[in-house]
Amino acid sequence: MIGETLYFTTDRFLYAADARNGNVKWRFSAGSAGSPLVLNNVVYYGANNSKIYALNTSNGSVKWERDVAAGIS
């Protein structure tokens, strides 16, 4: 949790939700993987589709994505 936003994953999505009321702010579909890392208004997320993503914390838009050799678990 960063500020009043909770970042979490399910089997298919990365979510950003308001920690006060549980409302989903945005969700990103890339497949499940490890826990997201939030740093300097960017969510870093390794997905099981063999990509690492950097997402904007405010709206979930992709800042960049990189291919990796194998899926992340």
N, C-alpha and C positions, 0 to 999 in steps of 0.2 A: 504494500500500500504506500502510495506517495501522495502526501497531502490528504485530500478527501476522495482520491480515486484508487480503486482496487483493481489490479491487473491480474487476470487468471486465465488458465486454459481449460478446455474440455477436450473431448476426443476429436473435435473438428475445428474448434475456433479459439482465438485469443480474444478475450473481452476486456473492456475498460468499463467499470461500473462505479456509480456514485456510492461511496461507502456509507453515506447517511441514510439513503432510502432504497438502495439496491437497483435503481434505474440504470439500464445499460446506456452508456454514452456512445459506444461504437463496438463493433466486432469485426474481426479479420479472419478470413477463411484461408488456411494454408495447411491444415493438418496439425495434429497434436505433436508436442515434443516436450522439452524441458520448460522450466520456469522462465518467464520473461525477466529481463534486466532493464531497469529504467535509469537513465543517466542524462542530464542536461536536456530534458524535454524530448528524449528519444527512447522508444521501447525497442530493445534488441531481442530478437526472437528466433530461435533455431527450430525449424519445422522438419517433420519427417518426410517432406518432399525434396530433401537434399538441398535446401536453401536456408540462408540466414537473411533475416529482414531487419531493417531499421524503419520504424514507424513513428509518425508524428503523434505525440501523446494527446494532442487536443482533438484530433479527428480520425486517427488510425490510417491516414494516407501513407503510402509507401515513399520513404525518402530514398532508399536504395535496397537492392537485394543482390545476394551473391550466391552462386552455385558452390556447393562443397562436394567432396568426393563420394560421400555416402550419406544416407539418412541420419538424422540426429534423433537420439532416443534418450 
